[in-house]
Amino acid sequence: MAIKFKIKKGDNVKVIAGDDKGKTGVVKAVLPKKHQVIVEGCKIAKKAVKPSEKHQNGGFINKEMPMDISNVAKVEG
């Protein structure tokens, strides 16, 4: 049986725990098997990338990482 969450892609949520506590953002993706969500502008990590077609020079990019779904609450409105 599939797990159902009340939080869906595109919902406005507020981070209620962790380093980004108090920030609000839009859910970019829901990962139900891992019980995680990716929130726009929260839990940013620097990731090293090799030079490629997409990133000509390589270097570092800022990437939003998944956080546990229990650390976010849906914002009404």
mmCIF file of the N, C-alpha and C atoms, coordinates in Angstrom:
data_MODEL
# 
_entry.id   MODEL 
# 
loop_
_atom_site.group_PDB 
_atom_site.id 
_atom_site.type_symbol 
_atom_site.label_atom_id 
_atom_site.label_alt_id 
_atom_site.label_comp_id 
_atom_site.label_asym_id 
_atom_site.label_entity_id 
_atom_site.label_seq_id 
_atom_site.pdbx_PDB_ins_code 
_atom_site.Cartn_x 
_atom_site.Cartn_y 
_atom_site.Cartn_z 
_atom_site.occupancy 
_atom_site.B_iso_or_equiv 
_atom_site.pdbx_formal_charge 
_atom_site.auth_seq_id 
_atom_site.auth_comp_id 
_atom_site.auth_asym_id 
_atom_site.auth_atom_id 
_atom_site.pdbx_PDB_model_num 
ATOM 1   N N  . MET A 1 1  ? 0.841  -1.187 0.000   1.00 0.00 ? 1  MET A N  1 
ATOM 2   C CA . MET A 1 1  ? 0.000  0.000  0.000   1.00 0.00 ? 1  MET A CA 1 
ATOM 3   C C  . MET A 1 1  ? 0.883  1.247  0.000   1.00 0.00 ? 1  MET A C  1 
ATOM 4   N N  . ALA A 1 2  ? 0.544  2.191  -0.815  1.00 0.00 ? 2  ALA A N  1 
ATOM 5   C CA . ALA A 1 2  ? 1.338  3.417  -0.935  1.00 0.00 ? 2  ALA A CA 1 
ATOM 6   C C  . ALA A 1 2  ? 1.078  4.349  0.245   1.00 0.00 ? 2  ALA A C  1 
ATOM 7   N N  . ILE A 1 3  ? 2.120  5.061  0.635   1.00 0.00 ? 3  ILE A N  1 
ATOM 8   C CA . ILE A 1 3  ? 2.007  6.042  1.716   1.00 0.00 ? 3  ILE A CA 1 
ATOM 9   C C  . ILE A 1 3  ? 1.438  7.331  1.140   1.00 0.00 ? 3  ILE A C  1 
ATOM 10  N N  . LYS A 1 4  ? 0.468  7.927  1.822   1.00 0.00 ? 4  LYS A N  1 
ATOM 11  C CA . LYS A 1 4  ? -0.126 9.187  1.368   1.00 0.00 ? 4  LYS A CA 1 
ATOM 12  C C  . LYS A 1 4  ? 0.267  10.289 2.331   1.00 0.00 ? 4  LYS A C  1 
ATOM 13  N N  . PHE A 1 5  ? 0.675  11.427 1.773   1.00 0.00 ? 5  PHE A N  1 
ATOM 14  C CA . PHE A 1 5  ? 1.034  12.585 2.569   1.00 0.00 ? 5  PHE A CA 1 
ATOM 15  C C  . PHE A 1 5  ? 0.062  13.714 2.292   1.00 0.00 ? 5  PHE A C  1 
ATOM 16  N N  . LYS A 1 6  ? -0.100 14.600 3.255   1.00 0.00 ? 6  LYS A N  1 
ATOM 17  C CA . LYS A 1 6  ? -0.967 15.756 3.062   1.00 0.00 ? 6  LYS A CA 1 
ATOM 18  C C  . LYS A 1 6  ? -0.245 16.852 2.292   1.00 0.00 ? 6  LYS A C  1 
ATOM 19  N N  . ILE A 1 7  ? 1.082  16.766 2.213   1.00 0.00 ? 7  ILE A N  1 
ATOM 20  C CA . ILE A 1 7  ? 1.888  17.769 1.505   1.00 0.00 ? 7  ILE A CA 1 
ATOM 21  C C  . ILE A 1 7  ? 2.145  17.277 0.089   1.00 0.00 ? 7  ILE A C  1 
ATOM 22  N N  . LYS A 1 8  ? 1.843  18.131 -0.881  1.00 0.00 ? 8  LYS A N  1 
ATOM 23  C CA . LYS A 1 8  ? 2.000  17.784 -2.292  1.00 0.00 ? 8  LYS A CA 1 
ATOM 24  C C  . LYS A 1 8  ? 2.943  18.783 -2.972  1.00 0.00 ? 8  LYS A C  1 
ATOM 25  N N  . LYS A 1 9  ? 3.386  18.440 -4.157  1.00 0.00 ? 9  LYS A N  1 
ATOM 26  C CA . LYS A 1 9  ? 4.235  19.323 -4.951  1.00 0.00 ? 9  LYS A CA 1 
ATOM 27  C C  . LYS A 1 9  ? 3.470  20.610 -5.246  1.00 0.00 ? 9  LYS A C  1 
ATOM 28  N N  . GLY A 1 10 ? 4.121  21.759 -5.032  1.00 0.00 ? 10 GLY A N  1 
ATOM 29  C CA . GLY A 1 10 ? 3.493  23.045 -5.295  1.00 0.00 ? 10 GLY A CA 1 
ATOM 30  C C  . GLY A 1 10 ? 2.866  23.695 -4.070  1.00 0.00 ? 10 GLY A C  1 
ATOM 31  N N  . ASP A 1 11 ? 2.774  22.972 -2.952  1.00 0.00 ? 11 ASP A N  1 
ATOM 32  C CA . ASP A 1 11 ? 2.202  23.535 -1.722  1.00 0.00 ? 11 ASP A CA 1 
ATOM 33  C C  . ASP A 1 11 ? 3.175  24.508 -1.062  1.00 0.00 ? 11 ASP A C  1 
ATOM 34  N N  . ASN A 1 12 ? 2.616  25.533 -0.385  1.00 0.00 ? 12 ASN A N  1 
ATOM 35  C CA . ASN A 1 12 ? 3.433  26.424 0.432   1.00 0.00 ? 12 ASN A CA 1 
ATOM 36  C C  . ASN A 1 12 ? 3.611  25.770 1.793   1.00 0.00 ? 12 ASN A C  1 
ATOM 37  N N  . VAL A 1 13 ? 4.867  25.679 2.252   1.00 0.00 ? 13 VAL A N  1 
ATOM 38  C CA . VAL A 1 13 ? 5.152  25.060 3.544   1.00 0.00 ? 13 VAL A CA 1 
ATOM 39  C C  . VAL A 1 13 ? 6.084  25.946 4.356   1.00 0.00 ? 13 VAL A C  1 
ATOM 40  N N  . LYS A 1 14 ? 6.080  25.725 5.671   1.00 0.00 ? 14 LYS A N  1 
ATOM 41  C CA . LYS A 1 14 ? 6.975  26.417 6.590   1.00 0.00 ? 14 LYS A CA 1 
ATOM 42  C C  . LYS A 1 14 ? 7.843  25.365 7.257   1.00 0.00 ? 14 LYS A C  1 
ATOM 43  N N  . VAL A 1 15 ? 9.149  25.631 7.340   1.00 0.00 ? 15 VAL A N  1 
ATOM 44  C CA . VAL A 1 15 ? 10.077 24.709 7.986   1.00 0.00 ? 15 VAL A CA 1 
ATOM 45  C C  . VAL A 1 15 ? 9.944  24.907 9.492   1.00 0.00 ? 15 VAL A C  1 
ATOM 46  N N  . ILE A 1 16 ? 9.662  23.823 10.225  1.00 0.00 ? 16 ILE A N  1 
ATOM 47  C CA . ILE A 1 16 ? 9.427  23.926 11.667  1.00 0.00 ? 16 ILE A CA 1 
ATOM 48  C C  . ILE A 1 16 ? 10.567 23.337 12.490  1.00 0.00 ? 16 ILE A C  1 
ATOM 49  N N  . ALA A 1 17 ? 11.592 22.764 11.833  1.00 0.00 ? 17 ALA A N  1 
ATOM 50  C CA . ALA A 1 17 ? 12.731 22.207 12.554  1.00 0.00 ? 17 ALA A CA 1 
ATOM 51  C C  . ALA A 1 17 ? 13.962 22.233 11.658  1.00 0.00 ? 17 ALA A C  1 
ATOM 52  N N  . GLY A 1 18 ? 15.125 22.297 12.275  1.00 0.00 ? 18 GLY A N  1 
ATOM 53  C CA . GLY A 1 18 ? 16.377 22.257 11.527  1.00 0.00 ? 18 GLY A CA 1 
ATOM 54  C C  . GLY A 1 18 ? 17.004 23.630 11.364  1.00 0.00 ? 18 GLY A C  1 
ATOM 55  N N  . ASP A 1 19 ? 18.052 23.690 10.545  1.00 0.00 ? 19 ASP A N  1 
ATOM 56  C CA . ASP A 1 19 ? 18.815 24.931 10.341  1.00 0.00 ? 19 ASP A CA 1 
ATOM 57  C C  . ASP A 1 19 ? 17.985 26.032 9.690   1.00 0.00 ? 19 ASP A C  1 
ATOM 58  N N  . ASP A 1 20 ? 17.027 25.672 8.859   1.00 0.00 ? 20 ASP A N  1 
ATOM 59  C CA . ASP A 1 20 ? 16.211 26.652 8.142   1.00 0.00 ? 20 ASP A CA 1 
ATOM 60  C C  . ASP A 1 20 ? 14.876 26.915 8.830   1.00 0.00 ? 20 ASP A C  1 
ATOM 61  N N  . LYS A 1 21 ? 14.807 26.678 10.122  1.00 0.00 ? 21 LYS A N  1 
ATOM 62  C CA . LYS A 1 21 ? 13.560 26.847 10.883  1.00 0.00 ? 21 LYS A CA 1 
ATOM 63  C C  . LYS A 1 21 ? 13.018 28.267 10.702  1.00 0.00 ? 21 LYS A C  1 
ATOM 64  N N  . GLY A 1 22 ? 11.710 28.350 10.381  1.00 0.00 ? 22 GLY A N  1 
ATOM 65  C CA . GLY A 1 22 ? 11.063 29.639 10.199  1.00 0.00 ? 22 GLY A CA 1 
ATOM 66  C C  . GLY A 1 22 ? 10.931 30.065 8.745   1.00 0.00 ? 22 GLY A C  1 
ATOM 67  N N  . LYS A 1 23 ? 11.716 29.492 7.850   1.00 0.00 ? 23 LYS A N  1 
ATOM 68  C CA . LYS A 1 23 ? 11.641 29.847 6.436   1.00 0.00 ? 23 LYS A CA 1 
ATOM 69  C C  . LYS A 1 23 ? 10.397 29.226 5.806   1.00 0.00 ? 23 LYS A C  1 
ATOM 70  N N  . THR A 1 24 ? 9.874  29.898 4.792   1.00 0.00 ? 24 THR A N  1 
ATOM 71  C CA . THR A 1 24 ? 8.759  29.343 4.040   1.00 0.00 ? 24 THR A CA 1 
ATOM 72  C C  . THR A 1 24 ? 9.192  29.175 2.591   1.00 0.00 ? 24 THR A C  1 
ATOM 73  N N  . GLY A 1 25 ? 8.572  28.227 1.907   1.00 0.00 ? 25 GLY A N  1 
ATOM 74  C CA . GLY A 1 25 ? 8.909  27.987 0.510   1.00 0.00 ? 25 GLY A CA 1 
ATOM 75  C C  . GLY A 1 25 ? 7.901  27.073 -0.136  1.00 0.00 ? 25 GLY A C  1 
ATOM 76  N N  . VAL A 1 26 ? 8.127  26.817 -1.418  1.00 0.00 ? 26 VAL A N  1 
ATOM 77  C CA . VAL A 1 26 ? 7.239  25.964 -2.209  1.00 0.00 ? 26 VAL A CA 1 
ATOM 78  C C  . VAL A 1 26 ? 7.891  24.590 -2.338  1.00 0.00 ? 26 VAL A C  1 
ATOM 79  N N  . VAL A 1 27 ? 7.085  23.545 -2.233  1.00 0.00 ? 27 VAL A N  1 
ATOM 80  C CA . VAL A 1 27 ? 7.592  22.177 -2.370  1.00 0.00 ? 27 VAL A CA 1 
ATOM 81  C C  . VAL A 1 27 ? 7.891  21.915 -3.840  1.00 0.00 ? 27 VAL A C  1 
ATOM 82  N N  . LYS A 1 28 ? 9.151  21.562 -4.139  1.00 0.00 ? 28 LYS A N  1 
ATOM 83  C CA . LYS A 1 28 ? 9.555  21.257 -5.508  1.00 0.00 ? 28 LYS A CA 1 
ATOM 84  C C  . LYS A 1 28 ? 9.339  19.788 -5.842  1.00 0.00 ? 28 LYS A C  1 
ATOM 85  N N  . ALA A 1 29 ? 9.509  18.914 -4.833  1.00 0.00 ? 29 ALA A N  1 
ATOM 86  C CA . ALA A 1 29 ? 9.349  17.475 -5.064  1.00 0.00 ? 29 ALA A CA 1 
ATOM 87  C C  . ALA A 1 29 ? 9.035  16.778 -3.751  1.00 0.00 ? 29 ALA A C  1 
ATOM 88  N N  . VAL A 1 30 ? 8.299  15.672 -3.849  1.00 0.00 ? 30 VAL A N  1 
ATOM 89  C CA . VAL A 1 30 ? 8.005  14.824 -2.699  1.00 0.00 ? 30 VAL A CA 1 
ATOM 90  C C  . VAL A 1 30 ? 8.601  13.450 -2.984  1.00 0.00 ? 30 VAL A C  1 
ATOM 91  N N  . LEU A 1 31 ? 9.369  12.921 -2.016  1.00 0.00 ? 31 LEU A N  1 
ATOM 92  C CA . LEU A 1 31 ? 9.988  11.604 -2.158  1.00 0.00 ? 31 LEU A CA 1 
ATOM 93  C C  . LEU A 1 31 ? 9.332  10.664 -1.148  1.00 0.00 ? 31 LEU A C  1 
ATOM 94  N N  . PRO A 1 32 ? 8.208  10.018 -1.513  1.00 0.00 ? 32 PRO A N  1 
ATOM 95  C CA . PRO A 1 32 ? 7.438  9.253  -0.534  1.00 0.00 ? 32 PRO A CA 1 
ATOM 96  C C  . PRO A 1 32 ? 8.162  8.032  0.032   1.00 0.00 ? 32 PRO A C  1 
ATOM 97  N N  . LYS A 1 33 ? 8.995  7.373  -0.746  1.00 0.00 ? 33 LYS A N  1 
ATOM 98  C CA . LYS A 1 33 ? 9.703  6.180  -0.246  1.00 0.00 ? 33 LYS A CA 1 
ATOM 99  C C  . LYS A 1 33 ? 10.715 6.525  0.837   1.00 0.00 ? 33 LYS A C  1 
ATOM 100 N N  . LYS A 1 34 ? 11.266 7.738  0.767   1.00 0.00 ? 34 LYS A N  1 
ATOM 101 C CA . LYS A 1 34 ? 12.253 8.190  1.761   1.00 0.00 ? 34 LYS A CA 1 
ATOM 102 C C  . LYS A 1 34 ? 11.643 9.079  2.835   1.00 0.00 ? 34 LYS A C  1 
ATOM 103 N N  . HIS A 1 35 ? 10.343 9.416  2.717   1.00 0.00 ? 35 HIS A N  1 
ATOM 104 C CA . HIS A 1 35 ? 9.642  10.332 3.637   1.00 0.00 ? 35 HIS A CA 1 
ATOM 105 C C  . HIS A 1 35 ? 10.305 11.703 3.640   1.00 0.00 ? 35 HIS A C  1 
ATOM 106 N N  . GLN A 1 36 ? 10.667 12.206 2.464   1.00 0.00 ? 36 GLN A N  1 
ATOM 107 C CA . GLN A 1 36 ? 11.364 13.476 2.363   1.00 0.00 ? 36 GLN A CA 1 
ATOM 108 C C  . GLN A 1 36 ? 10.708 14.390 1.333   1.00 0.00 ? 36 GLN A C  1 
ATOM 109 N N  . VAL A 1 37 ? 10.977 15.692 1.476   1.00 0.00 ? 37 VAL A N  1 
ATOM 110 C CA . VAL A 1 37 ? 10.519 16.692 0.520   1.00 0.00 ? 37 VAL A CA 1 
ATOM 111 C C  . VAL A 1 37 ? 11.686 17.611 0.178   1.00 0.00 ? 37 VAL A C  1 
ATOM 112 N N  . ILE A 1 38 ? 11.616 18.228 -0.998  1.00 0.00 ? 38 ILE A N  1 
ATOM 113 C CA . ILE A 1 38 ? 12.597 19.241 -1.385  1.00 0.00 ? 38 ILE A CA 1 
ATOM 114 C C  . ILE A 1 38 ? 11.849 20.563 -1.429  1.00 0.00 ? 38 ILE A C  1 
ATOM 115 N N  . VAL A 1 39 ? 12.306 21.529 -0.604  1.00 0.00 ? 39 VAL A N  1 
ATOM 116 C CA . VAL A 1 39 ? 11.658 22.829 -0.500  1.00 0.00 ? 39 VAL A CA 1 
ATOM 117 C C  . VAL A 1 39 ? 12.548 23.874 -1.153  1.00 0.00 ? 39 VAL A C  1 
ATOM 118 N N  . GLU A 1 40 ? 11.945 24.718 -1.992  1.00 0.00 ? 40 GLU A N  1 
ATOM 119 C CA . GLU A 1 40 ? 12.664 25.760 -2.718  1.00 0.00 ? 40 GLU A CA 1 
ATOM 120 C C  . GLU A 1 40 ? 13.322 26.742 -1.750  1.00 0.00 ? 40 GLU A C  1 
ATOM 121 N N  . GLY A 1 41 ? 14.627 26.920 -1.855  1.00 0.00 ? 41 GLY A N  1 
ATOM 122 C CA . GLY A 1 41 ? 15.344 27.893 -1.046  1.00 0.00 ? 41 GLY A CA 1 
ATOM 123 C C  . GLY A 1 41 ? 15.745 27.424 0.341   1.00 0.00 ? 41 GLY A C  1 
ATOM 124 N N  . CYS A 1 42 ? 15.514 26.162 0.664   1.00 0.00 ? 42 CYS A N  1 
ATOM 125 C CA . CYS A 1 42 ? 15.862 25.635 1.988   1.00 0.00 ? 42 CYS A CA 1 
ATOM 126 C C  . CYS A 1 42 ? 16.837 24.470 1.862   1.00 0.00 ? 42 CYS A C  1 
ATOM 127 N N  . LYS A 1 43 ? 17.646 24.308 2.902   1.00 0.00 ? 43 LYS A N  1 
ATOM 128 C CA . LYS A 1 43 ? 18.656 23.240 2.995   1.00 0.00 ? 43 LYS A CA 1 
ATOM 129 C C  . LYS A 1 43 ? 19.566 23.239 1.762   1.00 0.00 ? 43 LYS A C  1 
ATOM 130 N N  . ILE A 1 44 ? 20.218 24.369 1.534   1.00 0.00 ? 44 ILE A N  1 
ATOM 131 C CA . ILE A 1 44 ? 21.119 24.548 0.394   1.00 0.00 ? 44 ILE A CA 1 
ATOM 132 C C  . ILE A 1 44 ? 22.477 23.931 0.729   1.00 0.00 ? 44 ILE A C  1 
ATOM 133 N N  . ALA A 1 45 ? 23.021 23.159 -0.205  1.00 0.00 ? 45 ALA A N  1 
ATOM 134 C CA . ALA A 1 45 ? 24.348 22.572 -0.056  1.00 0.00 ? 45 ALA A CA 1 
ATOM 135 C C  . ALA A 1 45 ? 25.182 22.937 -1.273  1.00 0.00 ? 45 ALA A C  1 
ATOM 136 N N  . LYS A 1 46 ? 26.477 23.108 -1.064  1.00 0.00 ? 46 LYS A N  1 
ATOM 137 C CA . LYS A 1 46 ? 27.376 23.357 -2.187  1.00 0.00 ? 46 LYS A CA 1 
ATOM 138 C C  . LYS A 1 46 ? 27.822 22.006 -2.734  1.00 0.00 ? 46 LYS A C  1 
ATOM 139 N N  . LYS A 1 47 ? 27.680 21.829 -4.045  1.00 0.00 ? 47 LYS A N  1 
ATOM 140 C CA . LYS A 1 47 ? 28.037 20.566 -4.674  1.00 0.00 ? 47 LYS A CA 1 
ATOM 141 C C  . LYS A 1 47 ? 29.102 20.822 -5.730  1.00 0.00 ? 47 LYS A C  1 
ATOM 142 N N  . ALA A 1 48 ? 30.169 20.030 -5.698  1.00 0.00 ? 48 ALA A N  1 
ATOM 143 C CA . ALA A 1 48 ? 31.232 20.140 -6.688  1.00 0.00 ? 48 ALA A CA 1 
ATOM 144 C C  . ALA A 1 48 ? 30.800 19.426 -7.966  1.00 0.00 ? 48 ALA A C  1 
ATOM 145 N N  . VAL A 1 49 ? 30.995 20.092 -9.113  1.00 0.00 ? 49 VAL A N  1 
ATOM 146 C CA . VAL A 1 49 ? 30.631 19.482 -10.395 1.00 0.00 ? 49 VAL A CA 1 
ATOM 147 C C  . VAL A 1 49 ? 31.817 19.544 -11.357 1.00 0.00 ? 49 VAL A C  1 
ATOM 148 N N  . LYS A 1 50 ? 31.927 18.496 -12.159 1.00 0.00 ? 50 LYS A N  1 
ATOM 149 C CA . LYS A 1 50 ? 32.971 18.444 -13.174 1.00 0.00 ? 50 LYS A CA 1 
ATOM 150 C C  . LYS A 1 50 ? 32.523 19.252 -14.391 1.00 0.00 ? 50 LYS A C  1 
ATOM 151 N N  . PRO A 1 51 ? 33.465 19.732 -15.182 1.00 0.00 ? 51 PRO A N  1 
ATOM 152 C CA . PRO A 1 51 ? 33.083 20.419 -16.416 1.00 0.00 ? 51 PRO A CA 1 
ATOM 153 C C  . PRO A 1 51 ? 32.282 19.487 -17.340 1.00 0.00 ? 51 PRO A C  1 
ATOM 154 N N  . SER A 1 52 ? 31.200 20.015 -17.920 1.00 0.00 ? 52 SER A N  1 
ATOM 155 C CA . SER A 1 52 ? 30.357 19.223 -18.819 1.00 0.00 ? 52 SER A CA 1 
ATOM 156 C C  . SER A 1 52 ? 29.645 20.179 -19.771 1.00 0.00 ? 52 SER A C  1 
ATOM 157 N N  . GLU A 1 53 ? 28.735 19.655 -20.570 1.00 0.00 ? 53 GLU A N  1 
ATOM 158 C CA . GLU A 1 53 ? 27.951 20.493 -21.478 1.00 0.00 ? 53 GLU A CA 1 
ATOM 159 C C  . GLU A 1 53 ? 27.138 21.525 -20.701 1.00 0.00 ? 53 GLU A C  1 
ATOM 160 N N  . LYS A 1 54 ? 26.528 21.087 -19.597 1.00 0.00 ? 54 LYS A N  1 
ATOM 161 C CA . LYS A 1 54 ? 25.672 21.961 -18.810 1.00 0.00 ? 54 LYS A CA 1 
ATOM 162 C C  . LYS A 1 54 ? 26.483 22.987 -18.014 1.00 0.00 ? 54 LYS A C  1 
ATOM 163 N N  . HIS A 1 55 ? 27.574 22.548 -17.393 1.00 0.00 ? 55 HIS A N  1 
ATOM 164 C CA . HIS A 1 55 ? 28.435 23.422 -16.587 1.00 0.00 ? 55 HIS A CA 1 
ATOM 165 C C  . HIS A 1 55 ? 29.814 23.467 -17.258 1.00 0.00 ? 55 HIS A C  1 
ATOM 166 N N  . GLN A 1 56 ? 30.023 24.495 -18.075 1.00 0.00 ? 56 GLN A N  1 
ATOM 167 C CA . GLN A 1 56 ? 31.226 24.578 -18.909 1.00 0.00 ? 56 GLN A CA 1 
ATOM 168 C C  . GLN A 1 56 ? 32.523 24.535 -18.095 1.00 0.00 ? 56 GLN A C  1 
ATOM 169 N N  . ASN A 1 57 ? 32.576 25.324 -17.007 1.00 0.00 ? 57 ASN A N  1 
ATOM 170 C CA . ASN A 1 57 ? 33.819 25.428 -16.250 1.00 0.00 ? 57 ASN A CA 1 
ATOM 171 C C  . ASN A 1 57 ? 33.883 24.497 -15.045 1.00 0.00 ? 57 ASN A C  1 
ATOM 172 N N  . GLY A 1 58 ? 32.758 23.876 -14.687 1.00 0.00 ? 58 GLY A N  1 
ATOM 173 C CA . GLY A 1 58 ? 32.758 23.060 -13.481 1.00 0.00 ? 58 GLY A CA 1 
ATOM 174 C C  . GLY A 1 58 ? 32.705 23.965 -12.259 1.00 0.00 ? 58 GLY A C  1 
ATOM 175 N N  . GLY A 1 59 ? 33.232 23.506 -11.144 1.00 0.00 ? 59 GLY A N  1 
ATOM 176 C CA . GLY A 1 59 ? 33.262 24.311 -9.924  1.00 0.00 ? 59 GLY A CA 1 
ATOM 177 C C  . GLY A 1 59 ? 32.188 23.872 -8.947  1.00 0.00 ? 59 GLY A C  1 
ATOM 178 N N  . PHE A 1 60 ? 31.567 24.849 -8.268  1.00 0.00 ? 60 PHE A N  1 
ATOM 179 C CA . PHE A 1 60 ? 30.571 24.554 -7.255  1.00 0.00 ? 60 PHE A CA 1 
ATOM 180 C C  . PHE A 1 60 ? 29.208 25.117 -7.663  1.00 0.00 ? 60 PHE A C  1 
ATOM 181 N N  . ILE A 1 61 ? 28.148 24.360 -7.352  1.00 0.00 ? 61 ILE A N  1 
ATOM 182 C CA . ILE A 1 61 ? 26.785 24.843 -7.559  1.00 0.00 ? 61 ILE A CA 1 
ATOM 183 C C  . ILE A 1 61 ? 26.032 24.715 -6.234  1.00 0.00 ? 61 ILE A C  1 
ATOM 184 N N  . ASN A 1 62 ? 25.016 25.545 -6.040  1.00 0.00 ? 62 ASN A N  1 
ATOM 185 C CA . ASN A 1 62 ? 24.164 25.435 -4.861  1.00 0.00 ? 62 ASN A CA 1 
ATOM 186 C C  . ASN A 1 62 ? 22.995 24.524 -5.219  1.00 0.00 ? 62 ASN A C  1 
ATOM 187 N N  . LYS A 1 63 ? 22.761 23.523 -4.366  1.00 0.00 ? 63 LYS A N  1 
ATOM 188 C CA . LYS A 1 63 ? 21.726 22.532 -4.637  1.00 0.00 ? 63 LYS A CA 1 
ATOM 189 C C  . LYS A 1 63 ? 20.826 22.389 -3.416  1.00 0.00 ? 63 LYS A C  1 
ATOM 190 N N  . GLU A 1 64 ? 19.515 22.313 -3.654  1.00 0.00 ? 64 GLU A N  1 
ATOM 191 C CA . GLU A 1 64 ? 18.568 22.095 -2.563  1.00 0.00 ? 64 GLU A CA 1 
ATOM 192 C C  . GLU A 1 64 ? 18.519 20.604 -2.252  1.00 0.00 ? 64 GLU A C  1 
ATOM 193 N N  . MET A 1 65 ? 18.714 20.269 -0.996  1.00 0.00 ? 65 MET A N  1 
ATOM 194 C CA . MET A 1 65 ? 18.744 18.879 -0.581  1.00 0.00 ? 65 MET A CA 1 
ATOM 195 C C  . MET A 1 65 ? 17.414 18.491 0.071   1.00 0.00 ? 65 MET A C  1 
ATOM 196 N N  . PRO A 1 66 ? 17.085 17.195 0.048   1.00 0.00 ? 66 PRO A N  1 
ATOM 197 C CA . PRO A 1 66 ? 15.834 16.754 0.664   1.00 0.00 ? 66 PRO A CA 1 
ATOM 198 C C  . PRO A 1 66 ? 15.876 16.876 2.191   1.00 0.00 ? 66 PRO A C  1 
ATOM 199 N N  . MET A 1 67 ? 14.711 17.145 2.796   1.00 0.00 ? 67 MET A N  1 
ATOM 200 C CA . MET A 1 67 ? 14.589 17.158 4.247   1.00 0.00 ? 67 MET A CA 1 
ATOM 201 C C  . MET A 1 67 ? 13.403 16.288 4.634   1.00 0.00 ? 67 MET A C  1 
ATOM 202 N N  . ASP A 1 68 ? 13.394 15.821 5.869   1.00 0.00 ? 68 ASP A N  1 
ATOM 203 C CA . ASP A 1 68 ? 12.327 14.945 6.325   1.00 0.00 ? 68 ASP A CA 1 
ATOM 204 C C  . ASP A 1 68 ? 10.991 15.675 6.288   1.00 0.00 ? 68 ASP A C  1 
ATOM 205 N N  . ILE A 1 69 ? 9.953  14.948 5.908   1.00 0.00 ? 69 ILE A N  1 
ATOM 206 C CA . ILE A 1 69 ? 8.628  15.546 5.747   1.00 0.00 ? 69 ILE A CA 1 
ATOM 207 C C  . ILE A 1 69 ? 8.056  16.011 7.097   1.00 0.00 ? 69 ILE A C  1 
ATOM 208 N N  . SER A 1 70 ? 8.550  15.447 8.196   1.00 0.00 ? 70 SER A N  1 
ATOM 209 C CA . SER A 1 70 ? 8.063  15.845 9.521   1.00 0.00 ? 70 SER A CA 1 
ATOM 210 C C  . SER A 1 70 ? 8.597  17.211 9.938   1.00 0.00 ? 70 SER A C  1 
ATOM 211 N N  . ASN A 1 71 ? 9.590  17.737 9.212   1.00 0.00 ? 71 ASN A N  1 
ATOM 212 C CA . ASN A 1 71 ? 10.187 19.030 9.546   1.00 0.00 ? 71 ASN A CA 1 
ATOM 213 C C  . ASN A 1 71 ? 9.489  20.204 8.852   1.00 0.00 ? 71 ASN A C  1 
ATOM 214 N N  . VAL A 1 72 ? 8.427  19.925 8.087   1.00 0.00 ? 72 VAL A N  1 
ATOM 215 C CA . VAL A 1 72 ? 7.695  20.993 7.410   1.00 0.00 ? 72 VAL A CA 1 
ATOM 216 C C  . VAL A 1 72 ? 6.208  20.914 7.763   1.00 0.00 ? 72 VAL A C  1 
ATOM 217 N N  . ALA A 1 73 ? 5.563  22.084 7.741   1.00 0.00 ? 73 ALA A N  1 
ATOM 218 C CA . ALA A 1 73 ? 4.126  22.167 7.988   1.00 0.00 ? 73 ALA A CA 1 
ATOM 219 C C  . ALA A 1 73 ? 3.490  22.983 6.863   1.00 0.00 ? 73 ALA A C  1 
ATOM 220 N N  . LYS A 1 74 ? 2.323  22.561 6.429   1.00 0.00 ? 74 LYS A N  1 
ATOM 221 C CA . LYS A 1 74 ? 1.608  23.236 5.356   1.00 0.00 ? 74 LYS A CA 1 
ATOM 222 C C  . LYS A 1 74 ? 1.117  24.597 5.842   1.00 0.00 ? 74 LYS A C  1 
ATOM 223 N N  . VAL A 1 75 ? 1.279  25.626 4.988   1.00 0.00 ? 75 VAL A N  1 
ATOM 224 C CA . VAL A 1 75 ? 0.830  26.974 5.306   1.00 0.00 ? 75 VAL A CA 1 
ATOM 225 C C  . VAL A 1 75 ? -0.460 27.220 4.536   1.00 0.00 ? 75 VAL A C  1 
ATOM 226 N N  . GLU A 1 76 ? -1.484 27.651 5.238   1.00 0.00 ? 76 GLU A N  1 
ATOM 227 C CA . GLU A 1 76 ? -2.768 27.933 4.591   1.00 0.00 ? 76 GLU A CA 1 
ATOM 228 C C  . GLU A 1 76 ? -2.696 29.269 3.849   1.00 0.00 ? 76 GLU A C  1 
ATOM 229 N N  . GLY A 1 77 ? -3.266 29.299 2.663   1.00 0.00 ? 77 GLY A N  1 
ATOM 230 C CA . GLY A 1 77 ? -3.363 30.548 1.924   1.00 0.00 ? 77 GLY A CA 1 
ATOM 231 C C  . GLY A 1 77 ? -2.314 30.815 0.961   1.00 0.00 ? 77 GLY A C  1 
# 
